[in-house]
Structures are given as structure tokens and as C-alpha cells.
Amino acid sequence: MSQKVVAIIQARMGSTRLPGKSLMPLAGKPLVYRVLERVIPAKRIDQIVLAVPNTEENKVLLKIAGELGIAVFVGSEDDLVDRYYQAAKKFNAKYVVRIPADNPTPQSTEIDRIIEHHLGLVTPGFSSNLAEIYNSGYPDGIGAEIFDFELLKHAWTNERDSHKREHVHLNFFDYATQTPVNQLWCPVSTISCPQNFARPDIVLDVNTPEQYGYMNTLYETLYPVNAQFTIQDIIAWHDNLKQIRN
């Protein structure tokens, strides 16, 4: 049986809160390029797939993936469960790693850590260090989620709620309420964030113009010094910026 670990990065041009954000520049390249660039060094991922909606406006994202030699999948725009399921099925995934393309600072070492943790579990489930779970201490946006393909298949087959079909993680875990959907069917677990960057107060998503402005300044400052800048670099910059503004 395949033990393949496939990272599926979801992206689209039609974001309701910040349209076109996937192409917004960060240090001279589109945001989605920067996401892919930072995931590539992960050692425990067997294949990276950029999954986008099957619409004309999203074809530009396929070209960006091609620049980096990343596989692509086109599928449903609003039914993310179906897009993930069909992509995972096409690329023969045993384990699915989910990384949103509006987190422009994923850290490959932390993606590897959550994969290592998940592969050591006996019972299929859902593991995440994408954001804080159970007081893990993680900043929001440097890690990933990983879940077994069979659980995704179950959700794809049985879930009919449109909101859950649009938000894959809600089929397993709700970050807002810190509640598993069913701990017996799908055990939810995490890992503790290393103390030197346990900063759950830091949010590294891009969903608003203000968040893009923050991220753009971050990239303009850190990327020229070190293209693979770390969360420790981000924290030092963030705290310095906060001090200046105060």
C-alpha cells in the first residue's frame, strides 16, 4: 500500500476578502510563488500539488507552479473537500498535508515535524501545527495540517453541509472552538511549539489589505538578507516593529 505524503496547497484568484491576493507581490514574486518556494525544502513531503479552481482566471496560477516544477490540479472552486479528495486520489496520497496559500511564511522544518508526529500515530486522524491547538503555542501560519486519505474520503462521501465542504478542516476540527468533530472517529493531535518561538499572538495570514501590508514589509526587510528566513527572524522583526510603532 502506498505511504505517499502529498502536500496540497489550495489557491484561487477569487478571494472574497482580498481578490487577487495570490498574485500580490512579495519581494518581487507573487504571493503563491513565495508559499511554494518555502514548502519545497520540506524533507517528509513526497509530492507538492497546487490545487486551484477550474476557471479561466486561475490559469495564471498554474504557470507559477510550472516555474517551480510543481504539479497542479484543477477542480471545484467552492467545494474544497472535493478539490482535495480528487487531487489526493489523482496523486495516490496515503496522507494529505494541507497548506493554505494565504500563509506566505510556512517553515519547512515545522511542516516536517508535524508530518513526523502524524506518521508515528497508530490510529488514523488529524494533526496540525498550522495554528494553536490545545495551547500548543504555535504562531498562526508556519505549519501545516495532515490527515489520512481515508478520513478525507469519508468526509467527501458523507458530508453535505456546504460550509464544511468549503472548509476542509471543519470536517475534522474547529480551531475557533478548539473542538474535534469526533475524537473516536478522527483523533485530533498536535505538538508543542519550541519555546524559543512559542508566539500564538503572531498571525501570518494574508486575508486583508492590512495583513498584506504587514507581510509585504516583512518580506521587503527579511527576504534580501535570507531567502529562507525563519520564524525566529520574523519574531525579532515583529517585536522591533511593534516597539517602533509604540
C-alpha positions in Angstrom: 0.0 0.0 0.0 1.2 3.5 -0.8 2.6 5.5 2.1 2.9 8.6 -0.1 2.7 12.0 1.7 1.2 14.6 -0.7 1.1 18.3 0.2 -1.9 20.0 -1.4 -1.7 23.8 -1.4 -5.1 25.5 -2.2 -5.1 28.8 -4.0 -7.5 30.8 -6.0 -7.8 34.3 -7.6 -11.4 34.9 -6.4 -10.9 35.5 -2.7 -13.9 37.4 -1.3 -11.9 39.3 1.3 -8.9 40.2 -0.8 -9.4 39.4 -4.5 -6.3 38.6 -6.5 -4.1 38.1 -3.4 -2.4 35.1 -4.8 -0.6 37.4 -7.3 0.2 40.2 -4.9 4.0 40.8 -5.0 6.2 39.8 -2.1 9.9 40.8 -2.7 9.3 40.7 -6.4 7.4 37.5 -6.8 3.7 36.6 -6.5 2.5 35.5 -3.0 1.7 32.0 -4.1 5.2 31.6 -5.6 6.6 32.5 -2.1 4.4 29.9 -0.4 5.6 27.2 -2.8 9.2 28.3 -2.6 9.2 27.8 1.2 7.4 24.4 1.1 9.8 22.8 -1.4 12.7 22.2 1.1 10.4 20.0 3.4 12.0 16.6 3.5 9.0 14.5 4.6 6.7 15.6 1.7 6.8 13.2 -1.3 5.0 15.5 -3.7 3.7 19.0 -3.7 0.5 19.9 -5.6 -1.0 23.3 -6.3 -4.8 22.8 -6.4 -6.8 25.7 -8.0 -10.3 26.2 -9.3 -11.1 25.1 -12.9 -11.7 28.7 -14.1 -10.1 30.9 -16.7 -8.8 33.4 -14.2 -6.9 30.8 -12.2 -4.8 29.6 -15.2 -2.1 32.2 -14.3 -1.5 30.2 -11.0 -0.8 27.1 -13.0 2.0 28.9 -14.8 3.6 30.0 -11.5 3.6 26.3 -10.3 5.2 25.4 -13.6 8.1 27.8 -13.0 8.9 25.8 -9.8 8.3 22.4 -11.3 5.2 21.9 -9.0 2.4 19.5 -10.0 -1.0 21.1 -10.5 -4.6 20.0 -10.1 -7.8 21.9 -11.2 -11.1 21.2 -9.6 -14.1 22.7 -7.9 -14.0 26.4 -6.8 -16.2 26.2 -3.7 -16.2 22.5 -2.8 -12.8 22.3 -1.3 -13.4 18.8 0.1 -14.0 17.6 -3.5 -10.9 19.5 -4.8 -8.7 17.9 -2.1 -10.2 14.5 -2.5 -9.8 14.4 -6.3 -6.3 15.8 -6.1 -5.3 13.3 -3.4 -6.8 10.5 -5.3 -5.1 11.5 -8.6 -1.6 11.7 -6.9 -2.1 8.5 -4.9 -1.9 10.1 -1.4 -2.0 8.0 1.7 -1.5 11.1 3.8 -2.7 14.6 2.8 -0.9 17.7 4.0 -3.0 20.8 3.8 -1.3 24.2 3.5 -3.4 27.3 2.6 -1.8 29.6 0.0 -2.6 32.7 2.1 0.1 31.7 4.7 3.2 33.1 2.9 5.7 32.1 5.6 5.4 28.3 6.0 8.5 26.8 7.6 9.6 23.5 6.1 11.2 22.2 9.3 7.9 22.7 11.2 5.9 21.0 8.4 8.3 18.1 8.7 7.8 18.0 12.5 4.0 17.6 12.2 4.4 15.0 9.5 6.8 13.0 11.6 4.4 13.2 14.5 1.4 12.1 12.4 3.3 9.2 10.8 4.0 7.8 14.3 0.3 7.6 15.2 -1.4 4.2 15.4 -4.9 5.4 14.6 -5.7 7.5 11.5 -6.5 11.1 12.5 -5.9 14.8 12.0 -2.8 16.5 13.2 -2.0 20.2 13.0 0.5 22.9 13.9 -0.9 25.3 11.4 -2.3 27.4 14.3 -2.5 27.0 18.0 -4.3 23.8 19.1 -4.7 22.9 22.8 -2.4 25.6 23.9 0.5 24.3 21.7 1.9 27.8 21.4 2.3 27.9 17.7 2.2 31.1 15.7 -0.6 31.1 13.1 0.7 30.3 9.7 4.1 28.5 9.8 3.0 24.8 10.0 0.5 22.5 8.3 -2.3 20.1 8.8 -2.0 16.4 7.9 -4.8 13.8 7.8 -5.3 10.3 6.4 -6.8 10.0 3.0 -9.4 7.5 4.2 -10.8 10.2 6.5 -10.9 12.7 3.7 -12.7 10.1 1.6 -15.3 9.6 4.4 -15.9 13.3 4.5 -16.2 13.5 0.7 -18.7 10.7 0.7 -20.9 11.7 3.6 -20.7 15.4 4.4 -23.4 17.5 2.7 -23.1 20.8 4.6 -21.9 23.4 2.1 -19.9 25.3 4.8 -18.0 22.2 5.7 -17.5 21.3 2.1 -15.8 24.7 1.6 -13.6 24.5 4.7 -11.8 21.1 4.8 -10.6 21.3 8.4 -14.1 21.7 9.8 -14.7 18.1 8.8 -12.1 17.1 11.5 -11.5 20.1 13.9 -12.8 23.6 14.6 -10.0 25.9 15.5 -12.4 28.6 16.8 -13.9 26.4 19.4 -10.9 24.0 19.7 -13.4 21.1 19.3 -12.8 17.8 17.4 -15.7 16.7 15.2 -15.4 13.2 16.6 -12.4 12.2 18.6 -13.2 8.5 18.3 -13.6 8.5 14.5 -10.8 11.1 13.9 -8.4 11.7 16.8 -7.0 15.3 16.8 -3.5 15.9 17.9 -0.7 18.4 17.8 2.9 19.0 19.0 4.2 21.6 21.4 5.9 24.6 19.8 9.6 25.0 20.7 9.8 27.6 23.5 12.0 30.0 21.5 9.2 30.7 19.1 6.1 29.9 21.0 4.2 33.0 20.0 0.5 32.3 19.4 -0.1 36.1 19.3 1.6 36.3 15.9 -0.7 35.8 12.9 0.9 35.3 9.5 -2.1 35.1 7.2 -3.0 37.4 4.4 -6.7 38.0 4.2 -7.0 41.8 4.4 -5.2 44.8 2.9 -3.7 45.5 6.3 -2.3 41.9 6.6 -0.8 42.2 3.1 0.9 45.5 4.0 2.4 43.8 7.1 3.6 40.8 5.1 4.9 43.0 2.3 7.0 44.9 4.7 8.2 41.7 6.4 9.3 40.3 3.0 11.0 43.5 1.9 13.0 43.5 5.1 13.9 39.9 5.6 14.0 38.2 2.2 17.0 40.1 0.8 19.0 39.1 3.9 18.0 35.4 3.9 15.5 33.9 1.4 14.7 31.1 3.8 14.2 33.4 6.8 12.9 31.6 9.9 10.2 32.2 12.4 12.9 33.5 14.8 13.8 36.1 12.3 10.1 37.0 11.9 9.6 37.3 15.7 12.7 39.6 16.1 11.4 41.8 13.2 7.8 41.8 14.5 8.8 42.8 18.1 11.1 45.5 16.8 8.3 46.9 14.5 5.9 46.8 17.5 8.4 48.7 19.6 8.9 51.4 17.0 5.2 51.9 16.5 4.6 52.2 20.2 
